[in-house]
Amino acid sequence: MVRDLLVRDYLLLGLRLDRLVPGLVDTYTGDEWLRRHVAAEGAPDAGGLLRTARRLCRELPGAGFSLRRERFLAGQLAALECIARRVAGETVGFVAEVEACFDVRIGTGDEDEYRRAHRELDELLPGRGPLAERLAAYRRRDTIAPPRLAAAVHALSGALRARVRGLFALPERETVSYRIVDDRPWSGLHRYLGGYRSEVALNAGAGLRLAQLPRLIAHESYPGHHTERCRRQARWAAGDRRAEQAIVLVNTPQALMAEGTADLGLQTVVGPGWGPWAQQILAGAGLHLDGEVAERIAAASLGLLRVRQDAALLLHDRHAPEEEVLAHLCRWLLIGEPRARQMLRFLGHPLWRAYTTTYVEGYLLLQDWLTRPGPGTRVERYRRLLDEPLVPAAIRADLTVAAAGHG
């Protein structure tokens, strides 16, 4: 069938581009013959892959897919075409790259909003010194020593798993293993191994703090990436044969949806009061967290969400000097230069340079969608995010309808 051939070519395109952009394929659980076939081929030709991407974009509208599948594949193929253009040597502006890859249009944040966040943090942190110093002191007190990290992670993971299993069905044999690493450009990284198994790497070198662990574990495991991959594989086993879901590609709308969903996991399964809840869980592991303060600081810090995206725009769109980008991060995020350089390392990475947008725009878009007026509880809507191949355009359309109905 035309649909089957197009999906096969989409999978092959993703696997072949991964050879030119290592790490583009986050997960592949499809036909192993396709993977072996691509691995045995000679080096892919970037120009040929670009022509394939453009051909698939042209063929998609007449292939007979349902509207939902066509929307999903259209977004994915637009992203892969953009990636192929860059690999083939074409110049693509950064804002245009982000829009093609993630189906969102970005701009700089509002400095007045950043100042409001600073005022809120100033009220929350005692003392008379500069706000950045007081926040740094709070973070130092909250930093968890690497030998205690595993105990904290397993305590939170177990508690979140119990909650998630009560809200969202999971296969009995699903499991997550955790690995502590160092010197990476990220704080945590999920890898789905197939068979309802995941591995999560946590970067102790990033100076992980107790206050950030509840959201980080929720993001990577329960109810975030691991939960999503398990539920989608279970749907496949039950007869859902949308083969395009067998590949997970970074720098595509699929990634923006996944990161936004994962970032909203803690708010969904625990909700307001997650700080005292985490405090109680960690106390059982012999660790102290002031949960109420942690939750209030996290809420105030949401006002600074766009700062990292600003830095990406400075770096890649305006081509600002590195020192200017570091100064922007230090000023508005109230961090020291070593932490800013760690962020700059991520922003400058060839694979991850645009990826910060998934955390910023993904969170903001899906938070609005989860709390919009209309039928369905937050948990029911979150379940849709876990199970359905929704895309940013569809989310925006829902929000437009909701706004019109309550205007």
C-alpha positions in Angstrom: 0.0 0.0 0.0 1.0 3.6 -0.6 0.8 4.4 3.1 3.0 1.5 4.1 5.7 2.4 1.6 5.7 6.1 2.7 6.0 5.1 6.3 8.8 2.7 5.4 10.6 5.5 3.6 10.1 7.8 6.5 11.7 5.3 8.9 14.6 4.8 6.5 15.1 8.5 6.1 15.3 9.0 9.9 17.8 6.1 10.2 19.9 7.3 7.4 20.0 10.9 8.6 21.1 9.5 12.0 24.3 8.3 10.4 25.0 11.9 9.4 23.7 13.5 12.6 24.5 11.0 15.3 21.9 11.0 18.1 19.1 12.2 15.8 17.3 8.8 16.5 16.5 8.7 20.2 14.7 5.4 20.0 13.9 2.8 17.3 11.7 -0.2 18.1 10.6 -1.0 14.6 11.6 -3.6 12.0 15.2 -4.6 12.8 15.7 -5.5 9.1 15.5 -1.8 8.2 18.1 -0.8 10.8 20.4 -3.6 9.7 19.9 -2.6 6.1 20.8 1.0 6.7 23.9 0.0 8.8 25.2 -2.1 5.9 24.8 0.7 3.4 27.6 3.0 2.3 27.8 6.5 3.7 24.5 8.3 3.0 24.4 11.1 0.5 23.1 14.3 2.1 21.7 15.6 -1.2 19.9 12.3 -1.8 18.3 12.4 1.6 17.2 15.9 1.0 15.5 14.9 -2.2 13.9 12.0 -0.4 12.5 14.3 2.3 11.0 16.6 -0.3 9.5 13.8 -2.2 7.8 12.4 0.9 6.5 15.8 1.7 4.9 16.0 -1.7 3.4 12.5 -1.6 2.0 12.7 1.9 -1.3 14.6 1.2 -2.5 12.0 -1.4 -1.4 8.9 0.5 -4.7 8.3 2.3 -3.7 8.8 5.9 -6.2 9.8 8.6 -6.0 13.5 9.4 -4.2 12.8 12.7 -1.5 10.6 11.1 -1.0 13.0 8.2 -0.5 16.0 10.6 2.0 14.0 12.6 4.0 12.9 9.5 3.8 16.3 7.9 5.5 17.9 11.0 8.1 15.2 11.2 9.0 15.3 7.5 9.2 19.2 7.5 11.7 18.8 10.4 13.7 16.1 8.6 13.8 18.2 5.4 15.2 21.1 7.4 17.9 18.8 9.0 18.8 17.4 5.6 19.1 20.9 4.2 21.6 21.8 6.9 23.5 18.6 6.5 23.7 19.2 2.7 25.3 22.5 3.4 22.4 24.9 3.0 22.3 27.9 5.3 19.1 28.0 7.4 18.4 30.9 9.7 18.1 29.8 13.4 14.5 31.1 13.8 13.5 29.4 10.6 15.3 26.2 11.7 13.4 26.1 15.0 10.1 26.7 13.3 10.7 24.0 10.7 11.9 21.5 13.3 9.4 22.2 16.1 6.4 23.9 14.5 6.7 26.9 16.8 7.8 30.5 16.2 10.1 31.9 18.8 11.1 35.4 19.9 12.9 37.0 22.9 11.4 36.9 26.3 10.1 39.9 28.4 12.6 41.4 30.7 9.9 42.9 32.8 8.7 39.3 33.5 12.2 38.4 34.5 12.3 41.3 36.9 9.0 40.2 38.5 10.5 36.8 39.0 13.5 38.3 40.6 11.3 40.3 43.0 9.4 37.1 44.0 12.7 35.3 44.6 14.0 38.2 46.6 11.0 37.9 49.0 11.5 34.1 49.3 15.2 34.2 50.1 16.2 35.7 53.5 19.2 37.9 54.0 20.6 41.3 52.9 23.2 40.4 50.3 22.7 40.5 46.5 19.9 38.2 45.3 22.3 36.1 43.1 24.5 35.4 46.2 21.5 34.4 48.4 20.2 32.1 45.7 23.6 30.5 45.2 23.8 29.9 49.0 20.4 28.3 48.9 21.4 26.1 46.0 24.7 25.1 47.7 22.8 24.0 50.8 20.4 22.0 48.6 23.1 20.3 46.5 23.1 16.5 47.1 26.4 14.7 47.5 26.9 12.1 44.8 27.0 9.2 47.3 23.5 10.1 48.5 22.1 10.7 45.0 21.1 7.1 44.3 19.1 6.8 47.5 17.2 10.0 46.7 16.5 9.0 43.1 15.2 5.5 44.0 13.0 6.9 46.8 11.4 9.4 44.5 11.2 7.0 41.5 9.4 4.4 43.6 6.9 6.9 45.0 6.2 8.4 41.6 5.9 5.0 40.0 3.2 4.0 42.6 1.2 7.1 41.8 1.5 6.7 38.1 0.5 3.1 38.1 -2.7 4.2 39.9 -3.5 6.8 37.2 -2.2 5.3 34.0 -2.0 1.6 33.2 1.6 0.3 32.8 2.8 -3.1 31.8 3.6 -5.2 34.9 7.2 -5.9 33.8 8.2 -2.3 33.0 11.3 -1.1 34.7 13.7 1.9 34.9 17.4 1.6 35.8 19.4 4.7 36.8 23.0 5.4 36.1 25.1 8.2 37.6 27.4 9.9 35.1 29.6 13.0 35.0 30.7 15.7 32.6 27.7 15.8 30.3 26.0 18.9 28.8 22.6 17.9 30.3 21.2 17.1 33.8 19.4 13.9 32.8 18.9 11.7 29.7 16.3 9.0 29.1 17.0 6.1 26.8 14.3 3.6 25.9 15.7 0.1 25.5 12.5 -1.6 24.3 10.6 -4.3 26.1 9.2 -1.8 28.6 12.7 -1.1 29.9 14.5 2.3 30.1 17.8 3.6 31.3 18.1 7.1 32.8 21.5 8.7 33.1 21.8 11.5 35.7 24.7 13.9 35.5 26.2 14.4 39.0 28.6 16.9 37.4 25.7 19.3 37.0 25.4 19.7 40.7 22.0 18.1 41.1 19.9 19.5 43.9 17.3 17.8 46.1 14.7 20.4 45.0 15.1 19.6 41.3 15.0 15.8 41.7 11.2 15.4 41.9 10.6 17.1 38.6 13.7 15.5 37.0 12.6 12.0 37.9 9.0 12.7 36.9 10.3 14.1 33.6 12.5 11.2 32.7 10.5 8.3 34.1 7.1 8.6 35.9 4.9 9.9 34.2 7.4 11.3 31.6 9.5 9.7 28.9 9.6 6.1 30.2 5.8 6.0 30.8 5.1 7.4 27.4 7.3 4.9 25.6 5.9 2.0 27.6 2.2 3.0 26.9 2.9 3.4 23.2 4.7 0.1 22.9 1.8 -1.5 24.7 -0.7 0.0 22.2 1.5 -1.4 19.4 1.4 -4.9 21.0 -2.4 -4.5 21.3 -2.8 -4.0 17.5 -2.1 -0.3 17.0 -0.1 -0.5 13.8 1.0 3.1 13.2 4.5 2.0 12.3 5.8 5.7 12.2 5.6 5.6 16.0 8.4 3.1 16.1 11.0 5.8 15.7 11.6 8.7 18.1 13.5 11.6 16.5 15.0 14.6 18.4 14.7 18.0 16.8 11.2 17.3 15.5 7.7 18.3 16.7 7.5 14.8 18.3 10.4 15.9 20.7 8.7 19.2 21.6 5.5 17.4 22.5 7.4 14.7 24.5 9.5 17.3 26.5 6.5 19.5 27.3 4.5 16.4 28.4 7.4 15.2 30.6 8.0 18.6 32.1 4.3 18.8 33.2 4.3 15.3 34.8 5.0 16.3 38.4 2.2 18.9 38.3 -0.2 16.3 36.9 0.4 13.3 39.2 1.2 15.2 42.4 0.0 18.7 41.7 0.1 21.6 44.2 1.9 20.5 47.3 4.5 18.5 45.5 7.2 20.1 47.7 5.9 18.8 51.0 5.1 15.5 49.4 8.7 15.2 48.2 10.0 16.3 51.6 8.2 13.4 53.2 9.5 10.9 50.6 13.1 12.0 51.0 12.9 12.1 54.7 12.3 8.3 54.5 15.7 8.1 52.8 17.4 10.2 55.5 17.5 13.4 53.4 16.1 16.8 54.3 14.3 19.1 51.9 12.3 22.2 52.8 9.5 21.2 50.4 7.4 24.3 50.8 10.3 26.7 50.0 11.4 24.5 47.1 8.0 24.6 45.5 7.6 28.3 45.9 11.1 29.0 44.4 10.3 26.7 41.5 7.1 28.6 40.8 8.8 31.9 40.9 11.6 30.6 38.6 9.0 29.8 35.9 9.1 33.5 35.1 12.6 33.0 33.9 11.8 30.1 31.6 12.6 31.9 28.3 16.0 33.1 29.4 17.8 30.0 28.0 15.9 30.4 24.7 17.0 34.1 24.6 20.6 32.8 25.0 20.1 30.5 22.0 18.8 33.4 19.9 21.8 35.5 20.9 24.2 32.8 20.1 22.8 31.4 16.8 20.5 34.2 15.4 22.3 37.3 16.4 25.8 35.7 16.5 26.6 37.5 19.7 30.0 37.0 21.3 30.2 34.1 23.8 30.8 36.5 26.7 27.6 38.4 25.9 25.6 35.2 26.0 27.2 34.2 29.3 26.4 37.6 30.8 22.8 37.3 29.8 22.5 33.9 31.4 24.3 35.0 34.6 22.2 38.2 34.9 18.7 36.8 34.5 19.1 33.3 35.8 21.1 34.5 38.8 23.9 32.0 38.3 27.6 32.0 38.3 29.8 31.7 35.3 30.6 27.9 35.7 26.9 27.0 35.5 26.4 29.4 32.6 29.2 27.8 30.7 27.6 24.4 31.3 24.4 25.8 29.7 26.4 27.3 26.9 27.9 23.9 26.3 24.4 22.5 25.6 23.4 25.5 23.5 26.5 25.2 21.4 26.3 21.4 20.8 25.7 20.6 17.1 22.8 18.2 18.0 21.2 20.1 20.9 21.7 23.8 19.7 18.0 24.3 19.1 16.6 21.8 21.6 16.1 24.3 24.5 13.0 25.4 22.6 11.3 22.0 23.4 11.5 22.7 27.1 10.4 26.3 26.8 7.7 26.3 24.1 6.6 22.7 24.8 5.9 23.5 28.5 4.1 26.8 27.8 1.9 25.4 25.0 0.9 22.2 26.8 0.4 23.9 30.2 -2.2 26.1 28.5 -3.8 23.1 26.8 -4.0 21.1 30.0 -5.7 23.9 31.9 -7.9 25.2 29.1 -11.7 25.4 29.6 -13.7 22.4 28.3 -14.4 18.8 29.0 -12.0 16.4 30.5 -9.8 16.5 33.7 -6.2 17.3 33.7 -5.3 13.7 34.1 -7.5 12.6 31.2 -5.9 15.2 29.0 -2.4 14.2 30.1 -3.3 10.6 29.2 -4.0 11.8 25.7 -0.5 13.4 25.5 1.0 10.1 26.6 -1.0 8.0 24.1 -1.8 10.1 21.0 0.5 11.5 18.3 -0.7 15.0 18.9 1.2 17.9 17.2 1.7 21.6 18.1 -0.7 22.8 15.4 -3.5 20.6 16.7 -2.9 21.9 20.3 -3.0 25.5 19.0 -6.3 24.7 17.2 -7.8 23.3 20.4 -6.8 26.4 22.3 -8.3 28.7 19.6 -11.6 26.8 19.8 -11.6 26.9 23.6 -10.9 30.6 23.6 -13.7 31.3 21.1 -16.1 29.2 23.2 -15.4 31.2 26.3 -14.8 34.6 24.8 
